[in-house]
């Protein structure tokens, strides 16, 4: 006799699947939605293990994560642009102010450099390459001799 998945047959299966892809603790799901099984947490684990989670819900979650990542990327680019513009303006009048303005842009590059575009690879993202090139070209006269990266001004 084939045993039916107690999560698949639950009246709130879509909600359960959604909570699973959102990484809600299984105990919380079992208690909140009152899953009727001898071991509700194991029932959820089996539901996941045997690939019963709705593909449509998984795809929707992934799309939401991608959208959030793109929004974050746009925000970082905006902060970077503001820092770069401030640094360009400061460079004309005060070198100390220039260092203060360019420091956040350099920090953005450092943060982006730690996040590979494709997890598991060391490939640099095209955005990071573009931003680095932009900084180097814009401030090539301000870079210390023998370096390829701008240096933030040091406070005495």
C-alpha positions as a printed Julia matrix, in Angstrom:
156×3 Matrix{Float64}:
  0.0    0.0     0.0
  1.38   3.4    -1.02
  1.54   5.95    1.79
  0.28   9.46    0.95
  2.43  12.46    1.9
  0.62  14.17    4.77
  1.95  17.58    3.63
  0.84  17.08   -0.01
 -2.65  16.16    1.18
 -2.86  19.07    3.66
 -5.47  21.73    2.83
 -2.83  24.48    3.21
 -0.14  22.78    1.16
  0.74  25.92   -0.84
  1.22  27.87    2.36
  3.41  25.09    3.78
  5.51  24.99    0.62
  5.88  28.76    0.72
  7.07  28.65    4.33
  9.52  25.88    3.44
 11.16  27.89    0.64
 11.3   30.91    2.95
 13.37  28.7     5.3
 10.86  28.84    8.14
 11.79  26.32   10.84
  9.92  23.04   10.34
  8.72  23.03   13.94
  7.09  26.45   13.41
  5.38  25.23   10.23
  4.15  22.05   11.92
  2.74  23.95   14.9
  1.3   26.88   12.94
 -0.49  24.76   10.33
 -1.28  21.78   12.56
  0.15  19.06   10.34
 -1.46  15.77   11.3
  1.2   13.08   11.24
  2.88  10.81   13.75
  5.96  13.05   13.48
  4.97  16.34   11.74
  8.55  17.61   11.49
  9.7   14.38    9.84
  6.69  14.61    7.5
  7.89  18.05    6.35
 11.48  16.79    5.98
 10.23  13.9     3.83
  8.07  16.26    1.78
 11.21  18.26    0.98
 13.52  15.25    0.57
 11.25  13.55   -1.97
 10.87  16.71   -4.06
  7.23  17.4    -3.31
  7.65  21.17   -2.81
  5.8   22.99   -5.59
  8.13  24.06   -8.42
  5.98  27.13   -8.99
  6.51  28.29   -5.41
 10.25  27.57   -5.58
 10.54  29.6    -8.79
  8.58  32.49   -7.28
 10.91  32.55   -4.26
 13.99  32.5    -6.48
 12.57  35.32   -8.62
 11.98  37.38   -5.46
 15.56  36.82   -4.32
 16.92  37.84   -7.73
 14.75  40.97   -7.71
 16.02  41.87   -4.22
 19.6   41.36   -5.39
 19.07  43.62   -8.39
 17.53  46.31   -6.17
 20.51  46.08   -3.82
 22.89  46.29   -6.76
 21.14  49.44   -8.03
 21.37  50.98   -4.55
 25.09  50.18   -4.3
 25.69  51.69   -7.73
 23.87  54.87   -6.67
 25.96  55.17   -3.47
 29.09  54.52   -5.5
 28.16  57.22   -8.03
 27.45  59.75   -5.28
 30.82  59.02   -3.64
 32.62  59.28   -6.95
 30.95  62.6    -7.81
 31.79  64.0    -4.36
 35.39  62.84   -4.73
 35.69  64.5    -8.14
 34.42  67.79   -6.7
 36.63  67.52   -3.58
 39.75  66.69   -5.59
 39.66  70.18   -7.1
 39.84  71.94   -3.74
 41.15  69.74   -0.92
 43.06  66.45   -1.09
 42.02  65.47    2.46
 38.35  65.87    1.5
 39.04  63.81   -1.62
 40.23  60.87    0.49
 37.18  61.11    2.73
 34.85  61.11   -0.28
 36.51  58.28   -2.17
 36.75  55.97    0.88
 33.08  54.88    0.7
 33.46  54.14   -3.02
 36.48  51.97   -2.26
 34.52  50.2     0.5
 31.76  49.46   -2.03
 34.35  47.89   -4.33
 35.72  45.8    -1.45
 32.26  44.54   -0.52
 31.37  43.71   -4.11
 34.73  41.97   -4.47
 33.81  39.54   -1.68
 30.58  38.42   -3.36
 31.17  36.29   -6.47
 28.58  36.66   -9.2
 28.36  32.89   -9.48
 28.65  31.16   -6.08
 31.41  28.58   -6.01
 33.53  30.43   -8.55
 36.17  33.11   -8.18
 34.97  34.92  -11.29
 34.7   38.68  -10.74
 31.36  40.21  -11.67
 31.21  42.51  -14.71
 29.81  45.28  -12.47
 32.81  45.1   -10.16
 35.24  45.14  -13.09
 33.48  48.19  -14.53
 33.52  50.06  -11.21
 37.21  49.32  -10.65
 38.08  50.52  -14.15
 35.99  53.65  -13.58
 37.87  54.5   -10.35
 41.26  53.81  -11.95
 40.54  55.95  -15.01
 38.95  58.8   -13.09
 41.66  59.06  -10.46
 44.76  57.73  -12.27
 46.69  60.92  -11.45
 45.83  60.56   -7.75
 46.95  56.94   -7.37
 50.23  56.38   -5.52
 53.01  55.26   -7.84
 53.12  51.47   -8.32
 49.55  50.79   -7.19
 46.45  49.99   -9.14
 43.97  50.96   -6.43
 43.11  54.38   -4.97
 44.17  54.9    -1.37
 41.93  56.57    1.19
 43.42  59.61    2.91
 44.95  58.76    6.26
 44.08  60.87    9.26
 47.25  62.19   11.0
